[in-house]
Amino acid sequence: MSAEGASATVRSGPPSPASSIRGVSLQARDVVAGYGGAPVIHGVSVDVDPGRIVSLVGPNGSGKSTLLKALVGVIRVSSGQVLLGGSDVTNRRPEDMARSGVGYVPQVDDVFAPLTVKENLEMGGYLLRPREVAAHVERVIEVFPRLGTMLGRRAGKLSGGERKMLAMARVLMLEPSVVVLDEPTANLAPALAQSLLHEQVTRLAGTGSSVLIVEQRAKAVLEISHRTYVLGGGRTQMEGTPAELSANPEFIESFLGGGRGTALRVDGD
């Protein structure tokens, strides 16, 4: 990311509006995980609180997506703990994590392309009683009003940004207390990525959910984050608020394209 000679504003994250969903905290405690061979994640700890956005950044191959998969039960945790609201949920199956209030939006295969927007939302409510589904669709549309204008459109015909909005809305059908997002801006144009982060992701936190997001666009995600963890080689290399990280020359050089001419202005804490 080339920003030499540029000025960037990094904020400490959005205010947390009154929530309609009561979130719970998500913690990783010294998590070690991988795919059957040598571990990819080595003793990583993360804390995410209700109404807060916590981001994971780092180079490709640093273990960010692997950590998310371990937290939501897609891959096994070989040691350490995953805690949801203080309860140990380590190695629960993904469907059990969904029942416990964890919504997961993967980077790919995030919607059902042949189905309409409404049908995708209804699929997202698969754990609900049939009579509850319509009311939940209405609540989700209140959070993402734009979807209300495209309920009959096939998901495969949506733009990249609309598709990601639908993926997040589908997860909201179960009123999750925790939302886990894996690179929601992947393959989106910069302006669209900025809009999705500032409008859609912040709305998730506005419901009261705890939001954990993996994102390659470090500068953009810092603008909406309350706290950020930097992974490298499967380990936490640094962590802090946007203000703390923006004052770290190593972080500026590695992730904000910093140089001698870079002026970084920080709003908030």
N, C-alpha and C positions, 0 to 999 in steps of 0.2 A: 504494500500500500504506500504510494508515494505521496508524502505530505510535507516534504522539505520546504521550508520557508512559509508554511501555512500556519494558520491559527485555528485551533480546534477547541470547542467548548464541550466539556464532559460534565454531565450532571450526575447527582447522586441517586437518581431514580425518581419515579413518579410518586406523588402522594398516594396514600392508600385510602380510597373512598370507602364509605360505609358499605359493608359487604352483604350480599344476599346469600352467600354460602359461607359457612363457618369453616375455615381452613384448619389444618393441623400441621405441625412441623414434620419435616423429613430430614433425617440425619443419616449420613454414612460415617461409620466409625472404623477407621483403619482397614478399609475394604481391600482385599486382594482378590482378583478375578482374571479370567482369561478364557481361552477357547479349547482347553484340553492339553495344551503343551505348557510352555513356560508362561507364567502370569504376564498379563498386559498391564494390569493395574497393581500397584505396589503400595498398600497401606494408605489409601487416600481417605481423608475425612472431609465432609461437607455438611453445612447446616443451612436449611431453608425454612423460614418462618412464614406464617400466614400473611397474605397481602404483600409479600415481598418478592422481588425478582432477583434471583441469584444466577449468575452466568458462569459458564466454563469456557475458557478460551485456551488456545495453544496450537502448535503446528499440527499438520496432518500426521497421524500415527502416534499422537501423544496419549491416546487412551480415552478421549472425551466420550465418544459414543459407547465404548465398551463399558465405561462406568455407568452410563445411563441404563444400558441393558442389564447390568448387574443389579441396579437398584430396583428395576421393575420386574425382575424375575425371568428375563429372557435368557440370560446365562447364569451359571451358578457362581455364588460367592464362595471361595475356598477358605477364606478366613476373614474375620471382622464381622461387623453387624450393620444391618439396615434397620432403622427405627422409624416408625410412623406414629406420631403422637406419643412417643415414649415407649411404644410396644415393639417388641422384636418381630419383624416380618421378614427376616433374612431367608432367602431362597423360597419364598412363597411363589406359586405359579402366577403367571401374568393375569389370568382370569380371577384369581383370588385377590391379587393386588387391586384389580379394577373394582371388585366388590368392596374392598377396604377403602376405596376413595382415591385411588391413584390413576390419573389419566395420562396415557403415553401417546405422543404423536411422533412416529418414526420419520426418518428423512425421506424414505420412499414407501410406496404402497400405503399411503395415508388415507385414501378414499377409495370407494368402489366406483370406478369410471363408468360402467354401464348403467348405473342407477341414477335417478334424479337426486337433486339436492335434498328434497324432502325424504326420499327413501334412504339416503345416506344418514340423515339425522335419526330416522326411525331405527336403522340398524345400530346406531350408537346407543340406543336405549334398550338393547337386547336383554338387559337384566331387570328392566322395569316390568310392572304388571301392564298388560295391554291397555287397560283403561287409563293409565298414567302417561302414555307416550305423547298424546296430543298436547297435553298441558306442558310437558317438558320441551316440546318443539317450540311452543309459544314463548317460553322463558328464554330459550337459547336465542331466538330471533330478537328479543329485547336487548340482548348483549351485542348481537351482530345484526342490526336492522337490515343491512344490505341483502342478507340472505333471503329475507322475506319477499324480495322482488324477483327471485330466481328459483323458487321452490320446484317448479316443473322442469327446470333445465337439467340435462344430463351432466354429471360431474366431469365426464370426459371432455365436455365442450367448454369448461371453465378456463379462465386465464390462470397462470401460475399463482398469482396472489389470491384469486378467488378460491382456488383449490385449497390453498393453505388455510384460508379463513374457514372453509367448510370442515377441514380436518380438525381444527381447534374447536369448532362449534360441535362437531360430532362427539368429541371427548366430553364436552360440557353437558351432554345429555344425561349423564349419570351424576351430575353435580359433584365433580371430584373435589376433594380437599387439597389435592396436590396435582399439578399439571407439569409433565416432563416433556420438553420439546427438543428434538434433535435436528439442528440446523434448519429452522423453518424458512430461512431466506435463501436456501441453496437454489441456484439457477435463476434467481430473480434479478431484474435490473436494479441498479443502485437506488433509484428513486422509489421503486415499488418495495424494495427491501426495507428502506427507511420507514415508509408508511406502515408496513406490516408490523414492524417492531414497535413504533410509537403509538399506533392506534390499536391493533389487534392484541398484541401480547400484553400491553398495559391494561387492557380491558379484563384479561384473565386475572391479573392480580387485583383488579378492582372488584372482582366478585368475592374476594377474600381468600382465594386459593393461594397456596404456596407454589411459586413458579420457578422451575429449574430449567435453564436453557443452555444448550450447546450452540455456539455461534462462531463462525469464522470471521465475521465482520466485527473486529474487536472494538473499533472506535464507535460504531453504531450501537452495539449492545451495551457498552459502558454508559451511554446516554440514558438508558432506561433501567440500569441495574442498581440495586442497593448494595450488592457485594459481588465480587468476582474472584474466581479461583483460576490460576494459570497452571495448566498441566504441561509437563514435558517428560518424555520417557516413562510415562505411567505414574509419575509422582507429582505432588504439588510443589511447584517451584516458587510460587508467591501467591499471596491472597490479600484482599483488602477492599476498602470502599473505592469507588471511582476516584475520589480525591487523593487517596493514599497512593493508588497505583499511578495516577497521572503525575505524581511528584517523584516517581521512581525512574531514573534515567534509563535503566536497563529495560523496563517495560515500554517506555516511550520509543526507544530505539528498535525494539523487537516487534512491537505490535501497533504502534501509531505512526510508523514511518518517520520517526524523529531524526532530526539533525541539528546542527548548531543554530539554524535559522528557525527552528520550530518553536512557536510560542503556544503553550498550552494553557488555556484559561479554564478554571474550574468553578462551576456554580454549585453551591450547596456544600454538604459535609462529605 
